Amino acid sequence: MDQILVYSDSLTWGIIPNSRERLSFGKRWPGIFENALIEAGNNVRVIENCLNGRRTTWSDPFKTGRDGSQGLAQVIEMHSPLKLVILMLGSNDFQCTHDNNAWLSAQGTAKLIQIIQQAPIEPGMPVPEIMVIAPPPIIEPKGVIAKKFEGSETRCVGLATELENVAKQYSLHYFNAGSVTKASAVDGIHLDENQHKILGEAIAYAVSESTAF
């Protein structure tokens, strides 16, 4: 069985926009992704490690454990052997507590890539392939998260391009989620249920085309 680790934030955790509720596994994109691969004849298991508010490499001044680089090597070690690690982070790098631009956020993802490639896995286990996914661009934040993400729609401009550059630099797989779906119109950040379905199916196709299952 091939194992795939998805390392992400609330967009993948499946938070329902403008609420604190969560979509079930079968309705959020990792579940749809897993089911699509299995239906295509692949013996695969998708492991989710998704934390609301997770940044690439920055801390949250109000909540602990949101620096995505902290403990990542141990997560890789914990779940090895892994066929593939999917990184979809960046949106929280643009919260109002950070004055980041797209290039800086992409450098955060580059640090995560280095950690994955250097993780202390057991001898003989493979270093996993990596796919970098650019989240859909933030649109005007609305509702309960509006103040937290004030101005983020401007700071995030160009993230997909910068992440693609990082993926090319490290010769990794890349997918732009914004090419198939927008952020939810409800809150401007997250994904609606139908958007999870679109994204999960698109990622399954992209992974099938780019990796040897």
Secondary structure, DSSP 8 states (H G I E B T S, - for coil): -EEEEEEE-HHHHTB-TTSS-B--GGGSHHHHHHHHHHHTT--EEEEEEE-TT-BSS---SSSTT-BTTTTHHHHHHHH-S-SEEEEE--GGGGSTT----HHHHHHHHHHHHHHHHT----TT----EEEEEE-----S--GGGTTTTTTHHHHTTTHHHHHHHHHHHTT-EEEEGGGT----TTTSSS--HHHHHHHHHHHHHHHHHHS--
